[in-house]
Amino acid sequence: MSQILSALAYYWARQQELDAEIKRREEYVKQAEIEAGESPFAARLRAQGLLPL
């Protein structure tokens, strides 16, 4: 229980900084996905109707 409370206290003390870092990482992943494009495997699944359009 003390580890949970310590983790929460750490987050609350640095909430803005941590939230900004999480947002930065999410944006990086989105951009990397756009740059990488669709994988051939996903394209085959989509062509077979196994993935949504």
N, C-alpha and C positions, 0 to 999 in steps of 0.2 A: 504494500500500500504506500509505503514511503517513496518508492521509486516513481509511482504514478503521480503522487503529489509533487515531487521534485520536477518531473517532466512538465507538468502543467504550470508550475511556477516559472520554469525556464521559458516556456512559450509565452505566458502572460507578460513577462518582463521584456520580451523581445518580439511581441506580436507583429508590429509593423514591419520590422526587418525580415522576419521569417515569412510572412505573407507575401512580401515583395519578392523574395527569393523563389517561393513556390510559383508565383505568377510568371516570373522570368523563365523558369524551367519549363512551364507549360507552353509558353510562347515558343521557346526553342524547339520543343518536340513537335509542335504544330508546323513550324517552318521546315523542319527536317522531313516530316511526312510529305509536305507539299513538294519539296525538292526531290525526294526519292521517287515520287510517283507510285502508281499501283504496282504491286509485285505481279509477276506472271501467274503465280499460284492463285492470288485473289482474282485476277482477270479470268482465269479458267473457271473458278467457282461462280463468279458473277455470270459468265456466259452460260453456265449450266442452270442458272436460276437458284443457286444455293446461297447467294448473298444478295441483299437488297441493292437496287440501283441507286 
